[in-house]
Amino acid sequence: MCGIVAYLGQQNAYEIIIKGLQRLEYRGYDSAGIALHQKGDIHVFKQKGKVKDLQDFIADKNTSSSLGIGHTRWATHGLPNDTNAHPHQSGNKQISLVHNGIIENYAILKQELEQRGHHFLSETDTEVLVHLIEDIQEKSKLSLFEAVRVALSEVVGAYAIVVIDKSNPDQLIAARKSSPLVIGIGEDEYFLASDATPIVEYTKNVIYLDDDEIALIDLNKGLTLKTISNEIKTPYVQELEMQLEALEKGGYEHFMLKEIYEQPQSILDSMRGRINITKSLVGLGGIKNYEEKLLNANRLIFVACGTSWHAGLVGEYLFEEIARIPVEVEYASEFRYRNPIINENDVVIAISQSGETADTLAAIKIAKERKATIIGICNVVGSSISRETDCGSYTHAGPEIGVASTKAFTAQVTILTLMAMMIGKRKGTINAEKFNRLVVEMNSIPEKLRTVLKQDKLIEKIAKIYHQSTNALYLGRGINFPLALEGALKLKEISYIHAEGYPAAEMKHGPIALIDEEMPVFVIATKDSSYEKIVSNIQEVKARKGKIIAIVSEGDTEVKKIADHYIEIPKCDELLVPLLATVPLQLLSYHIAVMRGCNVDQPRNLAKSVTVE
């Protein structure tokens, strides 16, 4: 959602914070702001727009400071404008605060505070929180740390906050609940951020705050960690494994393009240590202790949002085919509102790139209450989902900066494929011959993907023909139907073209009415058990003068004859097609968006990690 960066130490805080905000801008880019402690005062600079707009605004101002907080915003409460941008200040200008999350009871608190004489400048819930801290401090004569702690005990919702006080240039306070916050520990200096990407350049030693924890960081006294209920905690310092190079574009025009091209490696990294082609073995160490639960599960319930939900749909086909376990795939955002029927014999698998998606965390909480076993699949080490689940597997895709998910999706599908194979082998629901063949084919996927990527120029030419389209339809059958949904989502997200994904057979039940000579129809038409049916669906589109862009298996002849354009992918088992066929769809969306002049890495109104419900 929003991005937070803070610094306390001996270096220039402004430079560190600005660079950090640039790294976190994928989390939100409606506005940006910074508060710097300077000569016994706090100077706040904030601007609607992106971090670059903030930099331009500050360019001629004094930014000398060794203590500061910064924020890049994805708007929830209040329009994107200068006033609603963070940081927010108390009425007496003593306290400045940045916040990621939502204070759900802000309206009641605001009313009470207004009755006590507080005046608000913005429409945000965050300003209410900083006024609440001020009110408690003034009335109770508490230290700032205690006032923050008491204030947080009165709020309902999610938050990651960092607070500074103009009377103390050597101190800051941080806290979290259901929204990530990382503390980096350097030599006589401290770095804070929503994730580790702004920190890795300066230190590898980090503390991931847990829910309901509040940290007092003092340059002279070090770090004190407590719970909101005033229990003293011992900080757990971890070492980052992230490499700085992963956060750079590496010569690519956009992060999204870089991440598409990283997929041969990211899939390989997701398989590393988990598949042994020589011994024909598949094992996921992270779920080993809960393997029996999976084997004996009455059903699996996948909970996820967005692209991760599409990965769950692919997982449904994989688990039902290979492991013969009933699967339900749920939107995490709807799961909690249905009073779902879950019991201790169910296994809930939560899928999230960031590991911080608020709706998915809420779904996990419900599943926990009902005694289900919970497995996490996420990409970010130390994330909330990795800590809230019973066990799980990291995808090891590396940092994904582009807001539209690409390599995270194929990494999630890789993990789900390996998991289904492992359980299917244990259950005896997949014979040795097919299992061994899938092991060999999985091992070959990275190299086959490199072959697919070599068709980028062809894909770019196709994109040029259709980049001015206003609508698009995506069709697939069986395990390829989720790819149709994902392809349509990618096009919507980054090019703003209206697109719909459909099971190919359902086209006749409505969408066929939309097809005319202006309508591009993208079809996943690989050689599989439903090939003849998808060919018939293509003929139906052609009879209505629709334009067919087909993803076909290498050596295909039939679809090539009738499609307006085709993109070949190497032959593979139909269960593994999603790992190959999704990449041409990603590239098509990318090139179309670039040709339309869209901001590919930061599409409008979106954010990478959605930490509000």
Buried (B, 14 or more C-beta within 10 A) or exposed (E): BBBBBBBBBEBBBBEBBBBBBBBBBBBBBBBBBBBBBBEEEBBBBBBBBBBBBBBEBBEEEEBEBBBBBBBBBBBBBBEBBBBBBBBBBBBEEBBBBBBBBBBBEBEEBBEBBEEEEBEBEBEBBBBBBBBBBBBBBBEEEBBBBBBBBBBBEEBEBBBBBBBBBBEBBBBBBBBBBBBBBBBBBBEEBBBBBBBBBBBBBBBBBBBBBBBBBBBBBBBEEEBBBBBBEEEEBEBEEBEBEBEEEBBEEEEBEBBBBBBBBBBBBBBBBBBEEBBEEEEBBBBBEBBEEBBEBBBEBEBBBBBBBBBBBBBBBBBBBBBBBBBBBEBBBBBBBEBBEEEBEBEEEBBBBBBBBBBBBBBBBBBBEBBBEEEBBBBBBBBBBBBBBBEBBBBBBBBBBBBBBBBBBBBBBBBBBBBBBBBBBBBBBBBEBBEEEBBBEBBEBBBBBBEBBBBBBEBBEBBBEBBEBBBEBEBBBBBBBBBBBBBBBBBBBBBBBBBBBEBBBBBBBBBEEEBBEBBEEBBBBBBBBBBBEBBEBBBEBBEBBBEBEBBBBBBBBEEBEBBBEBBBBBBBBBBBEBBBBBBBBBBBBBBBBBBBBBBBEBBBBBBEEBBBBBBBB
